[in-house]
Amino acid sequence: MINLGESFAEVLSNAKYPKGLHELFDGAEIDEFSDLAPQIGGYIFLCESEEDLKLINTPYDKPISEVACILDVYEELEGGKHYLIGLMESNAGGNLYVIPKDIFEKSQTLILSFKISKE
């Protein structure tokens, strides 16, 4: 798993950044050159393997690879090429995770989490 950048400007200039992510922040008061953590409560990470899902904790003290949960952020990006998820860890927010379609589709707990979050 990689951190796409410490600031929004770094995220946008990262070659691995999925197009369409910036649209979710349109209208938000984000200083694109300042540290993201104080602004959104965390950073934006890109999952590069199924193993990376083991690093995304749920409120049940188990990773998203083992247990489904309600997601606070759940968006399709680029027509389903990527998925953005987030679990807000505090009132300040939390990390966001970009998951490529091929990794997303292999995780039954992630698919279920996305489904129950929409309901």
C-alpha positions in Angstrom: 0.0 0.0 0.0 1.3 3.4 -0.9 0.5 6.9 0.4 -0.4 8.9 -2.7 1.0 12.1 -1.1 1.2 14.2 2.0 -0.7 17.1 0.3 -3.6 17.2 -2.2 -1.2 18.7 -4.8 1.1 15.7 -4.3 -1.8 13.3 -4.7 -2.9 14.9 -7.9 0.6 14.8 -9.4 1.2 11.2 -8.4 1.3 9.0 -11.6 -0.8 6.3 -9.8 -3.5 8.7 -8.8 -6.9 7.6 -10.3 -8.6 10.3 -12.3 -11.9 11.3 -10.9 -10.8 11.5 -7.3 -10.5 15.2 -7.4 -14.2 15.6 -8.3 -15.1 14.2 -4.8 -13.3 17.2 -3.3 -14.8 19.9 -5.5 -16.2 22.6 -3.3 -14.3 21.4 -0.2 -12.1 23.9 1.5 -8.8 22.1 1.1 -5.5 23.9 0.9 -3.9 21.8 -1.8 -0.3 22.5 -0.6 -0.9 21.8 3.1 -0.7 18.5 4.9 -3.8 16.5 4.2 -4.1 14.9 7.7 -5.4 17.9 9.6 -7.8 18.7 6.7 -9.4 15.3 6.1 -8.2 13.4 9.2 -5.8 11.2 7.3 -4.2 10.4 4.0 -5.2 8.8 0.7 -3.6 5.4 0.1 -3.6 3.2 -2.9 -4.0 -0.6 -2.4 -1.6 -2.5 -4.7 -2.4 -6.0 -3.7 -5.0 -8.1 -1.8 -2.6 -8.3 1.1 -3.0 -4.5 1.5 -6.6 -5.1 2.5 -5.3 -6.6 5.7 -4.0 -3.2 6.7 -7.4 -1.5 6.6 -8.9 -1.8 10.1 -12.6 -2.0 10.8 -14.4 -1.0 14.0 -14.4 -4.7 15.0 -10.6 -4.8 15.5 -10.3 -7.0 12.4 -9.2 -6.0 8.9 -11.6 -5.4 6.1 -10.2 -8.6 4.5 -11.8 -10.6 7.3 -15.0 -8.8 8.3 -17.6 -6.6 6.5 -18.7 -3.3 8.0 -20.5 -0.1 7.2 -18.2 2.3 5.4 -18.3 6.0 5.9 -17.0 6.7 2.4 -17.8 4.5 -0.5 -17.5 5.7 -4.0 -16.9 4.3 -7.5 -14.2 6.1 -9.4 -13.7 6.2 -13.1 -16.8 4.2 -13.9 -15.8 1.3 -11.5 -12.1 1.1 -12.4 -11.3 2.0 -8.8 -13.2 2.2 -5.5 -12.7 4.7 -2.7 -13.5 3.7 0.8 -13.0 5.3 4.2 -13.7 4.5 7.8 -13.8 7.6 9.9 -11.8 6.9 13.0 -12.7 10.1 14.9 -14.5 13.4 14.4 -11.5 14.6 12.5 -12.0 11.9 9.8 -9.7 9.1 8.7 -7.6 7.6 5.9 -9.1 7.0 2.5 -8.2 4.0 0.4 -8.3 3.7 -3.3 -8.8 0.1 -4.4 -8.4 -1.1 -8.0 -11.3 -3.0 -9.5 -9.4 -6.3 -9.7 -8.6 -6.3 -6.0 -12.0 -5.1 -5.0 -13.8 -7.8 -6.9 -11.8 -10.6 -5.2 -12.8 -9.5 -1.7 -16.2 -10.7 -0.6 -16.1 -8.7 2.7 -15.3 -5.5 0.7 -18.1 -6.2 -1.7 -20.5 -6.8 1.2 -19.3 -3.7 3.0 -19.9 -1.6 -0.1 -23.4 -3.1 -0.5 -24.5 -2.6 3.1 -23.2 0.9 3.2 -25.4 1.9 0.3 -28.5 0.6 2.1 
